[in-house]
């Protein structure tokens, strides 16, 4: 299955949380978090995306986040995360994921924060 990326456990948890959330800022926040998590995890081994593809993903991420109704603390955290992903390195991805845990916990709850924390732990192992 060449070209098909596997879904990580953290992604699956966020998708399940978003699917069970009612429409509104929390659901939008979970969706935005999932998009950001995917952009960060795509930089990790064993098959990181090319720098050109990464830049395209960041442009798409910025475009998608712009149309969502996000709580202010999460909106600020995701904007900072997007900027910190610019270098396109695994270290940048690990840093972004670690820094998203606290705002996720505050805005989206413990389950979402734990999914991001797990992704951050996995990123540090790469």
C-alpha positions, 0 to 999 in steps of 0.5 A, a space after each residue: 500500500 504505497 503512499 498510504 500513511 498509517 494513522 497513529 494512536 494519537 490521531 485515532 484518539 483525537 478523531 474519536 474525540 472529535 466524532 463524539 463531540 457536539 458541533 461547536 468550538 470544542 469540536 473545531 478545536 479537536 479538528 484543528 488539533 488533529 490537523 496540527 498533530 498530523 503536520 507535526 507527525 509527518 516530519 518524524 521517521 521512518 518516512 518524513 515528508 519532503 520539505 516541499 510537501 511540508 511547506 504545502 501542508 503548513 499553507 493548507 494548515 494555516 488556511 484550514 485553521 483560519 476558518 474555525 471558531 477556536 477558543 482564544 488560548 487554543 488559537 494562540 497555541 496552534 498559531 505558535 505551533 504552526 510557526 514553530 513547524 517552519 523548520 520542518 525537522 523532527 526536533 521542531 515537531 517534538 517541541 511543538 507537540 510537547 508545547 501543545 499539551 497544556 493548552 489542550 488540557 485547559 481547553 479540550 480536556 484531559 483526554 485530548 491532552 493525553 493524546 498529544 502527550 503520547 504523540 510528544 513522547 513518541 516524537 522524542 523517541 525518534 
